[in-house]
Amino acid sequence: MQEEEAAATADSIISQFNTYEDFLDSQITPLDLYYLEDEELARQLVELGYRGSGEVLKREEFEARKAAAEAARLSQRTQQKVLASAGKELKDNFLVALAQREEANRSGKLSSIIFIRDRTARNQELSGYIDYAHRLKNEDFEPYFNGKKKLMPRPSDLSFYNWETHVSTSNPSPNYQVIAENASGLLFKNKRDRKIINVDPKVLPGDNTTRTPIQTDLYTQVVIYDHITRRKT
């Protein structure tokens, strides 16, 4: 226990210095410099343990602890990152539904597929399936939650269809494989647990998956498929 406390204290001290030289200099007294008349020699004596009032650390150990402390700091900052939906005034059921699922999709507890059908500013009707977790990871969602932008399917999403031009695309994502050529219609296979998500409203969506139609004033139609991922054992 005492060793752990000593290590924590040392790491706290190390974080105060940008370089190893700064750490050594902190242990050199004015009296040392007066007698030695050589700053570099004073540093060497501190490193060897002949001078200084603190813990003796070799350069390699100092730099290793410094790197570990920085990695821990960055990890903590990532964990404490505020959700894009936090503190927003959500004025539509769809935005509320996205906010309710944001943390779980970011952490991997949930893998949601969002079906959206609506018209663009040019009055072209689009529909498509969006991998919510993938879009969250690669895009700033604050403008969507603020109401400044409207989430719409893109040709780069899992599935996209333009009803005016008849342009149709499908793409795998880090979370899903698209099974388009299938007698049962469009299917998505989760890459983590290999489970199939069936988006046909006439059948069950699949194991560990729920289908939720969203009543919204923003879109013609929205359905969210929530899949709880479970690793194979």
Disulfide bonds with the S-S distance in Angstrom:
none
